[in-house]
């Protein structure tokens, strides 16, 4: 028999399945409850802290990210 998982653990597993981009999208769209927002933010912090500085710099400078940033400025 498996060990029962908490709601938080189940949510984190779902975050890992859908990936960082999807979690960020849902978080920014306000689609999570207050509790899940806290869990998602914490998970994203952990995911981000595991990345190298080079990976973080690459993500910040990617063409898609730059174009998205430009679009947000015109909102």
PDB file with SEQRES, HELIX, SHEET and CRYST1 records, atoms N, CA, C and O in Angstrom:
SEQRES   1 A   75  UNK UNK UNK UNK UNK UNK UNK UNK UNK UNK UNK UNK UNK          
SEQRES   2 A   75  UNK UNK UNK UNK UNK UNK UNK UNK UNK UNK UNK UNK UNK          
SEQRES   3 A   75  UNK UNK UNK UNK UNK UNK UNK UNK UNK UNK UNK UNK UNK          
SEQRES   4 A   75  UNK UNK UNK UNK UNK UNK UNK UNK UNK UNK UNK UNK UNK          
SEQRES   5 A   75  UNK UNK UNK UNK UNK UNK UNK UNK UNK UNK UNK UNK UNK          
SEQRES   6 A   75  UNK UNK UNK UNK UNK UNK UNK UNK UNK UNK                      
HELIX    1 AA1 UNK A    7  UNK A   18  1                                  12    
HELIX    2 AA2 UNK A   20  UNK A   28  1                                   9    
HELIX    3 AA3 UNK A   34  UNK A   49  1                                  16    
HELIX    4 AA4 UNK A   53  UNK A   61  1                                   9    
HELIX    5 AA5 UNK A   63  UNK A   73  1                                  11    
CRYST1    1.000    1.000    1.000  90.00  90.00  90.00 P 1           1          
ATOM      1  N   UNK A   1       0.828  -1.194   0.000  1.00  0.00           N  
ATOM      2  CA  UNK A   1       0.000   0.000   0.000  1.00  0.00           C  
ATOM      3  C   UNK A   1       0.862   1.244   0.000  1.00  0.00           C  
ATOM      4  O   UNK A   1       1.914   1.284   0.639  1.00  0.00           O  
ATOM      5  N   UNK A   2       0.414   2.253  -0.716  1.00  0.00           N  
ATOM      6  CA  UNK A   2       1.152   3.503  -0.767  1.00  0.00           C  
ATOM      7  C   UNK A   2       0.809   4.388   0.411  1.00  0.00           C  
ATOM      8  O   UNK A   2      -0.206   4.199   1.081  1.00  0.00           O  
ATOM      9  N   UNK A   3       1.662   5.340   0.647  1.00  0.00           N  
ATOM     10  CA  UNK A   3       1.455   6.300   1.720  1.00  0.00           C  
ATOM     11  C   UNK A   3       0.526   7.394   1.196  1.00  0.00           C  
ATOM     12  O   UNK A   3       0.691   7.880   0.077  1.00  0.00           O  
ATOM     13  N   UNK A   4      -0.452   7.772   2.018  1.00  0.00           N  
ATOM     14  CA  UNK A   4      -1.390   8.823   1.614  1.00  0.00           C  
ATOM     15  C   UNK A   4      -0.659  10.156   1.487  1.00  0.00           C  
ATOM     16  O   UNK A   4       0.198  10.496   2.303  1.00  0.00           O  
ATOM     17  N   UNK A   5      -1.014  10.891   0.456  1.00  0.00           N  
ATOM     18  CA  UNK A   5      -0.388  12.190   0.223  1.00  0.00           C  
ATOM     19  C   UNK A   5      -1.296  13.294   0.743  1.00  0.00           C  
ATOM     20  O   UNK A   5      -2.521  13.169   0.742  1.00  0.00           O  
ATOM     21  N   UNK A   6      -0.672  14.372   1.183  1.00  0.00           N  
ATOM     22  CA  UNK A   6      -1.435  15.537   1.618  1.00  0.00           C  
ATOM     23  C   UNK A   6      -1.939  16.286   0.378  1.00  0.00           C  
ATOM     24  O   UNK A   6      -1.486  16.030  -0.737  1.00  0.00           O  
ATOM     25  N   UNK A   7      -2.860  17.193   0.583  1.00  0.00           N  
ATOM     26  CA  UNK A   7      -3.348  18.021  -0.528  1.00  0.00           C  
ATOM     27  C   UNK A   7      -2.197  18.791  -1.168  1.00  0.00           C  
ATOM     28  O   UNK A   7      -2.126  18.913  -2.390  1.00  0.00           O  
ATOM     29  N   UNK A   8      -1.299  19.308  -0.334  1.00  0.00           N  
ATOM     30  CA  UNK A   8      -0.160  20.052  -0.863  1.00  0.00           C  
ATOM     31  C   UNK A   8       0.722  19.157  -1.724  1.00  0.00           C  
ATOM     32  O   UNK A   8       1.149  19.559  -2.807  1.00  0.00           O  
ATOM     33  N   UNK A   9       0.992  17.960  -1.252  1.00  0.00           N  
ATOM     34  CA  UNK A   9       1.839  17.036  -2.018  1.00  0.00           C  
ATOM     35  C   UNK A   9       1.192  16.682  -3.355  1.00  0.00           C  
ATOM     36  O   UNK A   9       1.875  16.621  -4.378  1.00  0.00           O  
ATOM     37  N   UNK A  10      -0.120  16.449  -3.353  1.00  0.00           N  
ATOM     38  CA  UNK A  10      -0.822  16.157  -4.607  1.00  0.00           C  
ATOM     39  C   UNK A  10      -0.738  17.351  -5.557  1.00  0.00           C  
ATOM     40  O   UNK A  10      -0.553  17.184  -6.763  1.00  0.00           O  
ATOM     41  N   UNK A  11      -0.876  18.555  -5.004  1.00  0.00           N  
ATOM     42  CA  UNK A  11      -0.802  19.750  -5.839  1.00  0.00           C  
ATOM     43  C   UNK A  11       0.589  19.894  -6.451  1.00  0.00           C  
ATOM     44  O   UNK A  11       0.718  20.214  -7.633  1.00  0.00           O  
ATOM     45  N   UNK A  12       1.619  19.659  -5.657  1.00  0.00           N  
ATOM     46  CA  UNK A  12       2.997  19.763  -6.158  1.00  0.00           C  
ATOM     47  C   UNK A  12       3.239  18.747  -7.266  1.00  0.00           C  
ATOM     48  O   UNK A  12       3.892  19.065  -8.261  1.00  0.00           O  
ATOM     49  N   UNK A  13       2.728  17.542  -7.111  1.00  0.00           N  
ATOM     50  CA  UNK A  13       2.855  16.524  -8.163  1.00  0.00           C  
ATOM     51  C   UNK A  13       2.184  17.023  -9.436  1.00  0.00           C  
ATOM     52  O   UNK A  13       2.717  16.839 -10.531  1.00  0.00           O  
ATOM     53  N   UNK A  14       1.014  17.656  -9.301  1.00  0.00           N  
ATOM     54  CA  UNK A  14       0.325  18.177 -10.489  1.00  0.00           C  
ATOM     55  C   UNK A  14       1.139  19.304 -11.134  1.00  0.00           C  
ATOM     56  O   UNK A  14       1.164  19.424 -12.359  1.00  0.00           O  
ATOM     57  N   UNK A  15       1.798  20.120 -10.326  1.00  0.00           N  
ATOM     58  CA  UNK A  15       2.663  21.179 -10.862  1.00  0.00           C  
ATOM     59  C   UNK A  15       3.811  20.570 -11.665  1.00  0.00           C  
ATOM     60  O   UNK A  15       4.147  21.048 -12.748  1.00  0.00           O  
ATOM     61  N   UNK A  16       4.396  19.526 -11.127  1.00  0.00           N  
ATOM     62  CA  UNK A  16       5.506  18.865 -11.812  1.00  0.00           C  
ATOM     63  C   UNK A  16       5.050  18.253 -13.129  1.00  0.00           C  
ATOM     64  O   UNK A  16       5.814  18.217 -14.093  1.00  0.00           O  
ATOM     65  N   UNK A  17       3.807  17.769 -13.178  1.00  0.00           N  
ATOM     66  CA  UNK A  17       3.283  17.175 -14.408  1.00  0.00           C  
ATOM     67  C   UNK A  17       3.038  18.218 -15.483  1.00  0.00           C  
ATOM     68  O   UNK A  17       3.390  18.000 -16.643  1.00  0.00           O  
ATOM     69  N   UNK A  18       2.440  19.348 -15.120  1.00  0.00           N  
ATOM     70  CA  UNK A  18       2.096  20.357 -16.138  1.00  0.00           C  
ATOM     71  C   UNK A  18       3.263  21.260 -16.472  1.00  0.00           C  
ATOM     72  O   UNK A  18       3.315  21.812 -17.572  1.00  0.00           O  
ATOM     73  N   UNK A  19       4.194  21.426 -15.561  1.00  0.00           N  
ATOM     74  CA  UNK A  19       5.395  22.200 -15.830  1.00  0.00           C  
ATOM     75  C   UNK A  19       5.336  23.641 -15.354  1.00  0.00           C  
ATOM     76  O   UNK A  19       4.280  24.188 -15.036  1.00  0.00           O  
ATOM     77  N   UNK A  20       6.512  24.219 -15.322  1.00  0.00           N  
ATOM     78  CA  UNK A  20       6.702  25.567 -14.784  1.00  0.00           C  
ATOM     79  C   UNK A  20       5.900  26.624 -15.546  1.00  0.00           C  
ATOM     80  O   UNK A  20       5.271  27.489 -14.936  1.00  0.00           O  
ATOM     81  N   UNK A  21       5.923  26.556 -16.859  1.00  0.00           N  
ATOM     82  CA  UNK A  21       5.239  27.581 -17.664  1.00  0.00           C  
ATOM     83  C   UNK A  21       3.739  27.591 -17.394  1.00  0.00           C  
ATOM     84  O   UNK A  21       3.138  28.656 -17.246  1.00  0.00           O  
ATOM     85  N   UNK A  22       3.138  26.412 -17.331  1.00  0.00           N  
ATOM     86  CA  UNK A  22       1.698  26.324 -17.087  1.00  0.00           C  
ATOM     87  C   UNK A  22       1.348  26.834 -15.695  1.00  0.00           C  
ATOM     88  O   UNK A  22       0.353  27.538 -15.523  1.00  0.00           O  
ATOM     89  N   UNK A  23       2.154  26.485 -14.710  1.00  0.00           N  
ATOM     90  CA  UNK A  23       1.912  26.951 -13.347  1.00  0.00           C  
ATOM     91  C   UNK A  23       2.033  28.468 -13.283  1.00  0.00           C  
ATOM     92  O   UNK A  23       1.211  29.128 -12.647  1.00  0.00           O  
ATOM     93  N   UNK A  24       3.041  29.023 -13.931  1.00  0.00           N  
ATOM     94  CA  UNK A  24       3.204  30.488 -13.964  1.00  0.00           C  
ATOM     95  C   UNK A  24       2.005  31.162 -14.635  1.00  0.00           C  
ATOM     96  O   UNK A  24       1.515  32.187 -14.159  1.00  0.00           O  
ATOM     97  N   UNK A  25       1.537  30.582 -15.739  1.00  0.00           N  
ATOM     98  CA  UNK A  25       0.377  31.143 -16.434  1.00  0.00           C  
ATOM     99  C   UNK A  25      -0.859  31.154 -15.540  1.00  0.00           C  
ATOM    100  O   UNK A  25      -1.553  32.166 -15.441  1.00  0.00           O  
ATOM    101  N   UNK A  26      -1.124  30.041 -14.899  1.00  0.00           N  
ATOM    102  CA  UNK A  26      -2.299  29.943 -14.022  1.00  0.00           C  
ATOM    103  C   UNK A  26      -2.166  30.869 -12.813  1.00  0.00           C  
ATOM    104  O   UNK A  26      -3.142  31.470 -12.364  1.00  0.00           O  
ATOM    105  N   UNK A  27      -0.971  30.968 -12.307  1.00  0.00           N  
ATOM    106  CA  UNK A  27      -0.732  31.838 -11.150  1.00  0.00           C  
ATOM    107  C   UNK A  27      -0.964  33.299 -11.530  1.00  0.00           C  
ATOM    108  O   UNK A  27      -1.627  34.037 -10.801  1.00  0.00           O  
ATOM    109  N   UNK A  28      -0.423  33.711 -12.661  1.00  0.00           N  
ATOM    110  CA  UNK A  28      -0.584  35.104 -13.077  1.00  0.00           C  
ATOM    111  C   UNK A  28      -2.014  35.426 -13.479  1.00  0.00           C  
ATOM    112  O   UNK A  28      -2.430  36.583 -13.418  1.00  0.00           O  
ATOM    113  N   UNK A  29      -2.771  34.410 -13.891  1.00  0.00           N  
ATOM    114  CA  UNK A  29      -4.171  34.614 -14.267  1.00  0.00           C  
ATOM    115  C   UNK A  29      -5.100  34.555 -13.053  1.00  0.00           C  
ATOM    116  O   UNK A  29      -6.306  34.765 -13.178  1.00  0.00           O  
ATOM    117  N   UNK A  30      -4.533  34.267 -11.878  1.00  0.00           N  
ATOM    118  CA  UNK A  30      -5.335  34.206 -10.662  1.00  0.00           C  
ATOM    119  C   UNK A  30      -6.267  33.005 -10.590  1.00  0.00           C  
ATOM    120  O   UNK A  30      -7.344  33.080  -9.998  1.00  0.00           O  
ATOM    121  N   UNK A  31      -5.853  31.905 -11.191  1.00  0.00           N  
ATOM    122  CA  UNK A  31      -6.708  30.719 -11.257  1.00  0.00           C  
ATOM    123  C   UNK A  31      -6.576  29.790 -10.054  1.00  0.00           C  
ATOM    124  O   UNK A  31      -7.303  28.801  -9.954  1.00  0.00           O  
ATOM    125  N   UNK A  32      -5.666  30.094  -9.151  1.00  0.00           N  
ATOM    126  CA  UNK A  32      -5.482  29.255  -7.971  1.00  0.00           C  
ATOM    127  C   UNK A  32      -6.136  29.890  -6.753  1.00  0.00           C  
ATOM    128  O   UNK A  32      -6.240  31.112  -6.651  1.00  0.00           O  
ATOM    129  N   UNK A  33      -6.572  29.041  -5.834  1.00  0.00           N  
ATOM    130  CA  UNK A  33      -7.080  29.527  -4.547  1.00  0.00           C  
ATOM    131  C   UNK A  33      -5.916  30.139  -3.769  1.00  0.00           C  
ATOM    132  O   UNK A  33      -4.759  30.020  -4.171  1.00  0.00           O  
ATOM    133  N   UNK A  34      -6.229  30.781  -2.675  1.00  0.00           N  
ATOM    134  CA  UNK A  34      -5.180  31.413  -1.865  1.00  0.00           C  
ATOM    135  C   UNK A  34      -4.144  30.392  -1.415  1.00  0.00           C  
ATOM    136  O   UNK A  34      -2.941  30.648  -1.483  1.00  0.00           O  
ATOM    137  N   UNK A  35      -4.608  29.249  -0.959  1.00  0.00           N  
ATOM    138  CA  UNK A  35      -3.690  28.201  -0.485  1.00  0.00           C  
ATOM    139  C   UNK A  35      -2.819  27.676  -1.632  1.00  0.00           C  
ATOM    140  O   UNK A  35      -1.608  27.520  -1.476  1.00  0.00           O  
ATOM    141  N   UNK A  36      -3.443  27.407  -2.782  1.00  0.00           N  
ATOM    142  CA  UNK A  36      -2.676  26.887  -3.916  1.00  0.00           C  
ATOM    143  C   UNK A  36      -1.721  27.937  -4.471  1.00  0.00           C  
ATOM    144  O   UNK A  36      -0.663  27.597  -5.001  1.00  0.00           O  
ATOM    145  N   UNK A  37      -2.085  29.202  -4.352  1.00  0.00           N  
ATOM    146  CA  UNK A  37      -1.182  30.279  -4.780  1.00  0.00           C  
ATOM    147  C   UNK A  37       0.091  30.240  -3.955  1.00  0.00           C  
ATOM    148  O   UNK A  37       1.187  30.400  -4.493  1.00  0.00           O  
ATOM    149  N   UNK A  38      -0.043  30.030  -2.664  1.00  0.00           N  
ATOM    150  CA  UNK A  38       1.127  29.932  -1.781  1.00  0.00           C  
ATOM    151  C   UNK A  38       1.971  28.717  -2.162  1.00  0.00           C  
ATOM    152  O   UNK A  38       3.194  28.813  -2.267  1.00  0.00           O  
ATOM    153  N   UNK A  39       1.314  27.576  -2.369  1.00  0.00           N  
ATOM    154  CA  UNK A  39       2.034  26.359  -2.738  1.00  0.00           C  
ATOM    155  C   UNK A  39       2.729  26.518  -4.084  1.00  0.00           C  
ATOM    156  O   UNK A  39       3.881  26.114  -4.243  1.00  0.00           O  
ATOM    157  N   UNK A  40       2.025  27.109  -5.062  1.00  0.00           N  
ATOM    158  CA  UNK A  40       2.604  27.286  -6.400  1.00  0.00           C  
ATOM    159  C   UNK A  40       3.806  28.220  -6.346  1.00  0.00           C  
ATOM    160  O   UNK A  40       4.833  27.950  -6.969  1.00  0.00           O  
ATOM    161  N   UNK A  41       3.684  29.308  -5.611  1.00  0.00           N  
ATOM    162  CA  UNK A  41       4.792  30.261  -5.490  1.00  0.00           C  
ATOM    163  C   UNK A  41       6.003  29.600  -4.852  1.00  0.00           C  
ATOM    164  O   UNK A  41       7.135  29.797  -5.295  1.00  0.00           O  
ATOM    165  N   UNK A  42       5.764  28.832  -3.829  1.00  0.00           N  
ATOM    166  CA  UNK A  42       6.844  28.127  -3.149  1.00  0.00           C  
ATOM    167  C   UNK A  42       7.509  27.124  -4.102  1.00  0.00           C  
ATOM    168  O   UNK A  42       8.735  27.032  -4.157  1.00  0.00           O  
ATOM    169  N   UNK A  43       6.698  26.385  -4.842  1.00  0.00           N  
ATOM    170  CA  UNK A  43       7.231  25.410  -5.793  1.00  0.00           C  
ATOM    171  C   UNK A  43       8.056  26.102  -6.869  1.00  0.00           C  
ATOM    172  O   UNK A  43       9.138  25.636  -7.226  1.00  0.00           O  
ATOM    173  N   UNK A  44       7.541  27.220  -7.385  1.00  0.00           N  
ATOM    174  CA  UNK A  44       8.280  27.955  -8.409  1.00  0.00           C  
ATOM    175  C   UNK A  44       9.600  28.487  -7.864  1.00  0.00           C  
ATOM    176  O   UNK A  44      10.603  28.497  -8.578  1.00  0.00           O  
ATOM    177  N   UNK A  45       9.614  28.925  -6.614  1.00  0.00           N  
ATOM    178  CA  UNK A  45      10.868  29.371  -5.990  1.00  0.00           C  
ATOM    179  C   UNK A  45      11.880  28.231  -5.947  1.00  0.00           C  
ATOM    180  O   UNK A  45      13.061  28.430  -6.233  1.00  0.00           O  
ATOM    181  N   UNK A  46      11.413  27.035  -5.586  1.00  0.00           N  
ATOM    182  CA  UNK A  46      12.302  25.875  -5.514  1.00  0.00           C  
ATOM    183  C   UNK A  46      12.812  25.497  -6.895  1.00  0.00           C  
ATOM    184  O   UNK A  46      13.988  25.177  -7.062  1.00  0.00           O  
ATOM    185  N   UNK A  47      11.924  25.533  -7.886  1.00  0.00           N  
ATOM    186  CA  UNK A  47      12.324  25.212  -9.251  1.00  0.00           C  
ATOM    187  C   UNK A  47      13.358  26.228  -9.732  1.00  0.00           C  
ATOM    188  O   UNK A  47      14.364  25.855 -10.336  1.00  0.00           O  
ATOM    189  N   UNK A  48      13.115  27.499  -9.465  1.00  0.00           N  
ATOM    190  CA  UNK A  48      14.030  28.560  -9.887  1.00  0.00           C  
ATOM    191  C   UNK A  48      15.366  28.486  -9.197  1.00  0.00           C  
ATOM    192  O   UNK A  48      16.398  28.752  -9.813  1.00  0.00           O  
ATOM    193  N   UNK A  49      15.365  28.127  -7.920  1.00  0.00           N  
ATOM    194  CA  UNK A  49      16.632  28.071  -7.185  1.00  0.00           C  
ATOM    195  C   UNK A  49      17.501  26.913  -7.648  1.00  0.00           C  
ATOM    196  O   UNK A  49      18.710  26.913  -7.412  1.00  0.00           O  
ATOM    197  N   UNK A  50      16.903  25.930  -8.300  1.00  0.00           N  
ATOM    198  CA  UNK A  50      17.664  24.789  -8.803  1.00  0.00           C  
ATOM    199  C   UNK A  50      18.302  25.030 -10.152  1.00  0.00           C  
ATOM    200  O   UNK A  50      19.066  24.199 -10.641  1.00  0.00           O  
ATOM    201  N   UNK A  51      17.991  26.165 -10.757  1.00  0.00           N  
ATOM    202  CA  UNK A  51      18.540  26.464 -12.079  1.00  0.00           C  
ATOM    203  C   UNK A  51      19.876  27.185 -11.946  1.00  0.00           C  
ATOM    204  O   UNK A  51      20.129  27.902 -10.979  1.00  0.00           O  
ATOM    205  N   UNK A  52      20.705  26.974 -12.933  1.00  0.00           N  
ATOM    206  CA  UNK A  52      22.002  27.665 -12.940  1.00  0.00           C  
ATOM    207  C   UNK A  52      21.786  29.121 -13.336  1.00  0.00           C  
ATOM    208  O   UNK A  52      20.753  29.471 -13.908  1.00  0.00           O  
ATOM    209  N   UNK A  53      22.748  29.951 -13.034  1.00  0.00           N  
ATOM    210  CA  UNK A  53      22.681  31.361 -13.419  1.00  0.00           C  
ATOM    211  C   UNK A  53      22.586  31.508 -14.938  1.00  0.00           C  
ATOM    212  O   UNK A  53      21.906  32.403 -15.439  1.00  0.00           O  
ATOM    213  N   UNK A  54      23.267  30.631 -15.661  1.00  0.00           N  
ATOM    214  CA  UNK A  54      23.231  30.693 -17.122  1.00  0.00           C  
ATOM    215  C   UNK A  54      21.829  30.400 -17.646  1.00  0.00           C  
ATOM    216  O   UNK A  54      21.358  31.062 -18.571  1.00  0.00           O  
ATOM    217  N   UNK A  55      21.169  29.417 -17.062  1.00  0.00           N  
ATOM    218  CA  UNK A  55      19.807  29.078 -17.475  1.00  0.00           C  
ATOM    219  C   UNK A  55      18.861  30.231 -17.187  1.00  0.00           C  
ATOM    220  O   UNK A  55      18.020  30.565 -18.021  1.00  0.00           O  
ATOM    221  N   UNK A  56      18.988  30.838 -16.021  1.00  0.00           N  
ATOM    222  CA  UNK A  56      18.134  31.976 -15.669  1.00  0.00           C  
ATOM    223  C   UNK A  56      18.350  33.135 -16.629  1.00  0.00           C  
ATOM    224  O   UNK A  56      17.391  33.781 -17.051  1.00  0.00           O  
ATOM    225  N   UNK A  57      19.603  33.402 -16.976  1.00  0.00           N  
ATOM    226  CA  UNK A  57      19.911  34.494 -17.900  1.00  0.00           C  
ATOM    227  C   UNK A  57      19.337  34.200 -19.283  1.00  0.00           C  
ATOM    228  O   UNK A  57      18.817  35.097 -19.947  1.00  0.00           O  
ATOM    229  N   UNK A  58      19.430  32.965 -19.707  1.00  0.00           N  
ATOM    230  CA  UNK A  58      18.897  32.573 -21.014  1.00  0.00           C  
ATOM    231  C   UNK A  58      17.378  32.753 -21.046  1.00  0.00           C  
ATOM    232  O   UNK A  58      16.830  33.251 -22.030  1.00  0.00           O  
ATOM    233  N   UNK A  59      16.707  32.354 -19.984  1.00  0.00           N  
ATOM    234  CA  UNK A  59      15.250  32.507 -19.927  1.00  0.00           C  
ATOM    235  C   UNK A  59      14.848  33.972 -19.962  1.00  0.00           C  
ATOM    236  O   UNK A  59      13.867  34.336 -20.610  1.00  0.00           O  
ATOM    237  N   UNK A  60      15.601  34.809 -19.268  1.00  0.00           N  
ATOM    238  CA  UNK A  60      15.283  36.242 -19.237  1.00  0.00           C  
ATOM    239  C   UNK A  60      15.478  36.882 -20.603  1.00  0.00           C  
ATOM    240  O   UNK A  60      14.777  37.834 -20.947  1.00  0.00           O  
ATOM    241  N   UNK A  61      16.422  36.369 -21.382  1.00  0.00           N  
ATOM    242  CA  UNK A  61      16.746  37.004 -22.656  1.00  0.00           C  
ATOM    243  C   UNK A  61      16.108  36.311 -23.854  1.00  0.00           C  
ATOM    244  O   UNK A  61      16.368  36.705 -24.991  1.00  0.00           O  
ATOM    245  N   UNK A  62      15.285  35.299 -23.635  1.00  0.00           N  
ATOM    246  CA  UNK A  62      14.699  34.584 -24.766  1.00  0.00           C  
ATOM    247  C   UNK A  62      13.789  35.504 -25.569  1.00  0.00           C  
ATOM    248  O   UNK A  62      13.134  36.373 -24.993  1.00  0.00           O  
ATOM    249  N   UNK A  63      13.735  35.331 -26.891  1.00  0.00           N  
ATOM    250  CA  UNK A  63      12.898  36.187 -27.741  1.00  0.00           C  
ATOM    251  C   UNK A  63      11.429  36.165 -27.336  1.00  0.00           C  
ATOM    252  O   UNK A  63      10.769  37.203 -27.362  1.00  0.00           O  
ATOM    253  N   UNK A  64      10.910  35.005 -26.964  1.00  0.00           N  
ATOM    254  CA  UNK A  64       9.515  34.908 -26.559  1.00  0.00           C  
ATOM    255  C   UNK A  64       9.258  35.734 -25.312  1.00  0.00           C  
ATOM    256  O   UNK A  64       8.253  36.439 -25.225  1.00  0.00           O  
ATOM    257  N   UNK A  65      10.149  35.650 -24.363  1.00  0.00           N  
ATOM    258  CA  UNK A  65       9.988  36.416 -23.128  1.00  0.00           C  
ATOM    259  C   UNK A  65      10.068  37.912 -23.411  1.00  0.00           C  
ATOM    260  O   UNK A  65       9.290  38.693 -22.863  1.00  0.00           O  
ATOM    261  N   UNK A  66      11.011  38.313 -24.270  1.00  0.00           N  
ATOM    262  CA  UNK A  66      11.136  39.738 -24.599  1.00  0.00           C  
ATOM    263  C   UNK A  66       9.880  40.246 -25.283  1.00  0.00           C  
ATOM    264  O   UNK A  66       9.408  41.339 -24.971  1.00  0.00           O  
ATOM    265  N   UNK A  67       9.326  39.465 -26.219  1.00  0.00           N  
ATOM    266  CA  UNK A  67       8.123  39.921 -26.918  1.00  0.00           C  
ATOM    267  C   UNK A  67       6.942  39.982 -25.967  1.00  0.00           C  
ATOM    268  O   UNK A  67       6.112  40.884 -26.081  1.00  0.00           O  
ATOM    269  N   UNK A  68       6.844  39.052 -25.037  1.00  0.00           N  
ATOM    270  CA  UNK A  68       5.774  39.059 -24.046  1.00  0.00           C  
ATOM    271  C   UNK A  68       5.901  40.298 -23.155  1.00  0.00           C  
ATOM    272  O   UNK A  68       4.900  40.938 -22.834  1.00  0.00           O  
ATOM    273  N   UNK A  69       7.109  40.629 -22.765  1.00  0.00           N  
ATOM    274  CA  UNK A  69       7.347  41.805 -21.937  1.00  0.00           C  
ATOM    275  C   UNK A  69       6.929  43.070 -22.679  1.00  0.00           C  
ATOM    276  O   UNK A  69       6.323  43.964 -22.089  1.00  0.00           O  
ATOM    277  N   UNK A  70       7.246  43.147 -23.956  1.00  0.00           N  
ATOM    278  CA  UNK A  70       6.859  44.303 -24.762  1.00  0.00           C  
ATOM    279  C   UNK A  70       5.346  44.408 -24.835  1.00  0.00           C  
ATOM    280  O   UNK A  70       4.791  45.499 -24.703  1.00  0.00           O  
ATOM    281  N   UNK A  71       4.678  43.292 -25.044  1.00  0.00           N  
ATOM    282  CA  UNK A  71       3.214  43.310 -25.104  1.00  0.00           C  
ATOM    283  C   UNK A  71       2.592  43.784 -23.789  1.00  0.00           C  
ATOM    284  O   UNK A  71       1.605  44.519 -23.793  1.00  0.00           O  
ATOM    285  N   UNK A  72       3.164  43.367 -22.691  1.00  0.00           N  
ATOM    286  CA  UNK A  72       2.619  43.767 -21.387  1.00  0.00           C  
ATOM    287  C   UNK A  72       2.765  45.247 -21.160  1.00  0.00           C  
ATOM    288  O   UNK A  72       1.928  45.843 -20.482  1.00  0.00           O  
ATOM    289  N   UNK A  73       3.795  45.864 -21.700  1.00  0.00           N  
ATOM    290  CA  UNK A  73       4.012  47.302 -21.522  1.00  0.00           C  
ATOM    291  C   UNK A  73       2.913  48.109 -22.208  1.00  0.00           C  
ATOM    292  O   UNK A  73       2.622  49.235 -21.805  1.00  0.00           O  
ATOM    293  N   UNK A  74       2.305  47.532 -23.243  1.00  0.00           N  
ATOM    294  CA  UNK A  74       1.287  48.270 -23.997  1.00  0.00           C  
ATOM    295  C   UNK A  74      -0.121  48.032 -23.478  1.00  0.00           C  
ATOM    296  O   UNK A  74      -1.079  48.530 -24.068  1.00  0.00           O  
ATOM    297  N   UNK A  75      -0.269  47.297 -22.411  1.00  0.00           N  
ATOM    298  CA  UNK A  75      -1.601  47.036 -21.830  1.00  0.00           C  
ATOM    299  C   UNK A  75      -2.143  48.237 -21.158  1.00  0.00           C  
ATOM    300  O   UNK A  75      -3.248  48.196 -20.617  1.00  0.00           O  
TER     301      UNK A  75                                                      
END                                                                             
